[in-house]
Amino acid sequence: MDFMKLLKSLEELLYELVAWLVFYPLTMWRSVITPLRMMRYADIELSDRLDDQYDDTLSPPLFLLITLLLSQGLSNALPSV
């Protein structure tokens, strides 16, 4: 029983990671090209049921977290003067 729960958790984690790999660039592109439309989209999504929110993009807090982590990683990877 515990092995099946672990396997199910691993499956959900892998699904989330793949979804992030797909939806992060899409969300970034939309945010850069049409920021006002993305702001309206976020307002509309917040009025949806919790299960139906952000089906085709990342949620704003998750998007911000990943962006900050990527920029910090990039900053640490590049040599400083």
C-alpha positions, 0 to 999 in steps of 0.5 A: 500500500505504501509503495503505491502511494509513493508511486502515485506521488511520484507520478503527480510530481513528474506531471507537475514538472512537465506541466511547468516545462510546458506552461512556463515559457507560454506564460512568460511569452504572454506576460511579455507580449500582452501584460494587460491581457494577462492581468485581465486573465488572472482576474478572470481565473481567480473567479473560477472554481479552485480546480478550474483555475489556471488550466493553460498557464501557471498561477501568478505566485508559481510563475513569480517563484520560478522566475525568481529562482531562474534569475537567481540561478542565472545570476550565480552561474555568470561570473561577476566583475 
